[in-house]
Amino acid sequence: DLLAEAAALLQVSLDDDEASIRRAYRRQLSRHHPDKLQQQGASAEQVAGAGERIRAIQEAWERLRRYRGFR
């Protein structure tokens, strides 16, 4: 189920409130941001893969946002 996968990616439950889901989304974006990974000494391969991870996080957010009716 795509919704369950999106919730798992953001580490939230489908029943969580909007503020919790938004906070989890922002936390995941921050955690996987290429600039932040580079500062932490991640390899070039990890930094390159971060863009793909960010896209997946954004797609998960959009899926949950549409499902729950967030703005």
C-alpha positions, 0 to 999 in steps of 0.5 A, a space after each residue: 500500500 502506497 500510503 503505508 509506505 509513505 508513512 513508514 518512510 516518514 516514520 509516522 502513523 496514518 492516524 498522526 495529526 498534521 503537525 506531527 506528520 509535518 514535523 517528521 517530514 521536515 526532520 527527514 528532509 534535514 537528516 538526508 539533505 546533501 549539504 548536511 551529509 557532506 558536512 558530516 563527512 559522508 562519502 560522495 556516493 552517499 551525497 549523490 544518493 541523497 537527492 534520490 532519498 529527498 525526492 522519495 521523502 517529498 513524494 511521501 509527503 505529497 501522498 500523505 498530504 493529499 490523503 489527509 487533506 493538508 494544505 
